[in-house]
Amino acid sequence: MRTSKIGMAVIGAGRVGPNLVRNAMTTSALDLKYLCDRDFSRARKVLGEYSTVVPTADLSQVLADPAVEAVAVATPAATHYTVVMAALEAGKHVLVENPLAASYRTGAELVATAADRGLALMLDHTSCYTPAVTHLRRLVQSGALGDLQFVDSVRSNLGLVQPDIDVLWDLAAHDLSILDSILPLGVYPIAVSAQGSDPIHAGRACVAHLSVQLSNGAMAHAHVNWLSPTEVRTTTLGGSLRAVVWDDLDLSQRLAVYDRGVERSEVDVLDPDTERAARISYRKGDMVAPAVPEGEALRDVMTEFVAAINQRRSPMTDGHAGLRLLAMLEAATESLASNGAFMPVEADLDDPANHSGIAVLVPVGTVR
Ligand SMILES: NC(=O)c1ccc[n+]([C@@H]2O[C@H](COP(=O)([O-])OP(=O)(O)OC[C@H]3O[C@@H](n4cnc5c(N)ncnc54)[C@H](O)[C@@H]3O)[C@@H](O)[C@H]2O)c1
């Protein structure tokens, strides 16, 4: 285990880059050396006058510096392939903002290059590192909820209508990355259906409903909306033993775990009129609101990135997680163009968490 700091650079000083800079600077295992933006004035403005971090517009200068071992990429999605590939080819570990690339195909090239070179490639799926999602993951993967029966999410607000992506790629991407990170081993998405509308003629879907068929027969659903007057961020997960409601805007009770559900009893009743009533019963037990600590998820993203580099293991949200998300989003886009028909989700056969039936070793730290 190394003890020296990891030399790092942040690429991109727009909306997201400054958050990466702040969290890199407060992560003791990282030594932030550069902030690079092709608009030099942005990089300089973010750093201010007295920083020891070097502002630059020259990416090749950053990538040629052997003191830089890792980069965090926060440039627009359309540039990710070029910037990330250049960083990997220069031998740098990479943390990249979502999405990994503009397409599954180009994302797969990045994953293969990182694997060939033994470099960490991590997605900043920030939502997956929030304390609430960490708690949800434990509930699902420990079996505390029983068999997963459904996932229902709403993510709506008066949102920024993005110039280059629709509401699915902007908002549903969060729900899908969370779904990917909490599903129990052996349960995976098989098909996606999406329906959307563009009532303000923005040129892309501003309101959408997305359904994901899971391999265990359960359904995950997300409703995403840029036009809603109020902000809603809720997810309900139903299991055969318990259900949990996550309201991310309720600071006093983000999570509520219900011992409530519907059960079919195995009582044999010969009278067909009473058979159904006899077999369905309702469980109405207690609700528990677990204490969920507050914390900045991006700090935990940095910590996981450092651990993956130092321990030479896959980060929790590795390149394959980025590909799984791209596979779902591409299926959603195809479905949107086909009036909501279910489209199969591409399987990544090189994924250590793949479901092809081929035995694979799951590296330490990989959740699924
Ligand atoms: N993690 C999240 O929750 C989250 C939220 C919003 C956006 N994002 C993602 O973060 C990324 C950045 O988004 P943003 O809103 O900060 O974008 P932005 O447009 O505000 O900033 C991007 C910056 O990158 C610079 N840039 C562009 N190409 C470059 C290059 N080749 N080399 C160096 N600098 C370059 C631009 O000059 C700009 O300053 C996007 O991929 C976006 O999808 C993630």
The ligand as an ORCA input file, in Angstrom:
! r2SCAN-3c Opt
* xyz 0 1
  N     -22.338     14.195    -11.689
  C     -23.429     14.903    -11.917
  O     -24.411     14.844    -11.185
  C     -23.434     15.843    -13.104
  C     -24.279     16.938    -13.096
  C     -24.224     17.784    -14.177
  C     -23.356     17.509    -15.238
  N     -22.581     16.390    -15.219
  C     -21.652     16.084    -16.323
  O     -20.449     16.808    -16.084
  C     -19.841     17.174    -17.320
  C     -19.551     18.672    -17.293
  O     -20.773     19.361    -17.177
  P     -20.788     20.941    -16.898
  O     -22.201     21.265    -16.673
  O     -19.753     21.291    -15.901
  O     -20.332     21.480    -18.338
  P     -19.898     22.989    -18.668
  O     -20.236     23.160    -20.107
  O     -20.426     23.934    -17.650
  O     -18.301     22.974    -18.495
  C     -17.459     22.216    -19.320
  C     -16.097     22.902    -19.356
  O     -15.215     22.070    -20.098
  C     -14.382     22.903    -20.905
  N     -13.889     22.076    -22.022
  C     -14.584     21.624    -23.086
  N     -13.791     20.823    -23.827
  C     -12.587     20.785    -23.227
  C     -11.367     20.127    -23.510
  N     -11.239     19.340    -24.590
  N     -10.311     20.309    -22.670
  C     -10.437     21.100    -21.578
  N     -11.572     21.760    -21.262
  C     -12.638     21.590    -22.059
  C     -15.297     24.039    -21.332
  O     -14.537     25.184    -21.701
  C     -16.120     24.266    -20.060
  O     -15.537     25.223    -19.217
  C     -20.806     16.742    -18.410
  O     -20.377     15.519    -18.936
  C     -22.114     16.538    -17.682
  O     -22.897     15.534    -18.293
  C     -22.587     15.590    -14.148
*
